[in-house]
Amino acid sequence: MVARKTRKELSASTKKSASKETRVRRKPASHSAPAPLQEDQPTRDRMVIGAATLLAQRGLQATSFSEVLEFTGAPRGSIYHHFPGGKDQLVKAALDFVTAQMGSYFSPKEGAPPEEVTDLFLRLWRGILLRFEFKAGCAVVAVTVAADSPELLDHTASIFRAWRSRLAGLFAVGGVAKDDAIRFAATLVAASEGAVVLSRGERSLEPFDLVAGQLVEQARSLSRHGQRRRPT
């Protein structure tokens, strides 16, 4: 069972996490986790960001309207004013926010080598593990494994497909054969998500770093293979 915390306790925990991140953060790309709440943000934005954070930390079932209100300090009357479609509408908005953040921080150069694209993608997830001290993972996975709603499952499926398509396109532009690019994109998404779960379970970066090293090496091998196939 998820322990309930007051807004004050959650705020103190967030500050502690942010302080630790300052010490261990390696590159700016690690800021792909949901942005911290700001008092002057519009109520709807605070609720969406709060829901995204709770999904990543506690999962779908623990991200209720009451939890979001307590976490964000939003007035109760704002629930159906901003989300007349209920919890599913809020969750979809939170996932869209996470996807937009992912897109803003994951922006490798066009034509970048596959190993560089892979390393950047992995650093986003590594940064989340560090920032939240292994207490947060992927909000999209959290919804996927717990949702009963076909609409939510369709939404998470579309997000995963978009990530795979984006990665495959980057790999192809970087010199990887189309079929290899599609296969490795799926491998990268699946393996990195699994590595995040392992590291959260073990509360250690070791599983993630082992998987990441293997994926980067595989990407490098695809890069060399692509170079050999290019016409001279």
N, C-alpha and C positions, 0 to 999 in steps of 0.2 A: 504493500500500500504506500502511496506517495504521501509523505508527511506534509501537512499544510504549514505554510510559513506566512508570517505577516509581511505586508509590503516593506516595512522597515528592515526586517531580516533579509528579505530578498535583495533589497537595495545594498545592504552591507555586504552580502555575498558577491553581488555583481562588482562592487568596488574592489573587493579582494582579488577577484579573478582578473580585473583590468590591471591591477597593480602587478600581479604575477606575470601577465602577458608582456608588460613593459620590459621585464627582466629577460624573458626567454624568447620573445619574438625575433625571428630571423629576417623576414622580409615583409613589406607592406601587404603582400597578397594574402597574408593570414587573416586579414580583417573581413573574410567572407561570411562570418557568422552574423546573425541579426544585429543591427545597429542598436546601441543603447537608447533607452527612452529619454526623451527630452520633455520637460514640463510644458514648453511652449508649442509642442507639436499638436496638430489638430487631433481631436479625440479619436476619429476613425483610424488615423495613422498609428496612434499609440496602441490601439487595440489590435491592429494587424501585426505590428512588430512584436507586441507582447505575445500574441498567439503563436507567431513563428518561433519565438524563443522557447515557449512552453512546449510546443510540439517537439522541438529538437532535444529538450531536456527530459520531458516527462512522458511524451507519447500522446496519442490521440485521445484516449479515454480520460486522461487527467487534464486535458485542455478544455475545460468546460467554460461556459460564459462567466460563471461566478469566479473561477480562478483567474480568468483574463481580466475581469473587473478589479479584483483584488490586486493583481500584479501591476496593473496600469493606473489604477486610481480613477478610471473612467466612471461617470455616473451611470446608474443602472438603467435609466431611461434611454441611454444611447444605444442599447443592444438592438432593438428592433427598428430604431430610427435609421441606423447605419447598415444593419444586416437583417432586413425583413425576411430574408430567405432562411434565417436560422443559422445554426452552427455550421452547417455545410458551406454556407456562403462565406462565413468568416474564415474557415479552414482553407477554402480555395483562394481567398484573397491573401492569406498568409503564405501559401505555397507560391503564388504569383510573385509576392514580394521576395521570397527566398530565391526564386529563379532569376528575377531582375538583378538582385545583388550578385548572384553567381556570374551573370553575364557581364556586369560592370567590372568585376575583379579578374575574371578569366578572359583576358584579351591578348593572346600571344600575337606576335608579328605574323603577318601573312607570309607563308612560305617558310616558317620556322621549322627546324628539324624536329622530327617526331619525338625525340628524347626531351627536347626543350618544352614542347607542348605537354608531354606527359608529366614532367617534373613540376610545371606550373599548376596543373590540375591537382596533383597530389599535395602540393604545398598548401592549397586552399583547405583541404581536409585536415592536414596536420596542424594547421593554425587553429582550427576550431577545437581540436582535441586539447591543445595547449591553453587556449584562451579560457575554456570552460572547465579546465582541470579534469578532463575525461567524463564530464557530466552531461555532455551534449553531443549529438551526432547529426544525422541527416533527417530533416523534417519530412522530406518526401518519403523516405523509407518508413518513418514512424507512422505516417498515414496509410501507406500501402499495406503494412502487416496487420493493421487493426481495423481498417474501414470495412463496413458492410455495404455502404452506399455505392451503387454502380457508377454514379456521377463522380464521386471522389476517386474511385479506382480508375475511371477513364481519364480523369485529370492527372493523376500521378503517372499513368502510362504515357500520356502525351509529353509530360516533362522528361521522363527517361528517354523517350524516343528522340526528343529535341536535343538532349545532351549527347546521345550517341551519334546523331546526324551531324551535329556541330563538330565533334571530335573527328569523325570519319572524314569530313570535308577538310579539316585542318591537316590531317595526316596525308590525305591524297595530294593536297597542294604542296606538302612538304616532301613529296617524292615517293610515297608508298602506293603500291598497286591498289586499285579500288577495292577488290575483295579482301585483301589483307587489311586495308584501312577500316573497313566495316567490322571485320572480326575483332581487330585489336581495340577498336572503340568500345565494343560491348564488353570485352575482357577488362578494360581499364575501369569502366563504370562499376561493373560487378565486383571486381577484386578490391577496388578502393573502398566501396561501401562495406564489404565484408571485413576489411582490415580495420576500418573505424570501429565496427562492433567488437572485434577481438581486443583492440586496444582499450576500449571502454570497459570491457569485462575484466581485463587484466590490470587496468589502471597503469598502463605502461605504453611507451611509444615503440617498444621493441617489435611487437607483431606488425605494426603499421610500417615501420622502417624496413623490415625484412621484405614485406610484400612490395613496398615502393621501390626498393633497390632492384628487385626482380623485374618489375614492370618497366623501369627506366632502361634496364639492360635489354629487355625484349624490344623496346622501341628503338634503341640504338641498332640492334640487329636488323630490324626492318628498314632502317635508314640506309645501312650498308648494302642490304639486299636491293633496295630501290636504286641506289647509285650504280650498282653493277648492271642493272637492267636498262639503264638509260642509254640511248644511242649516242655514239661518239661523233 
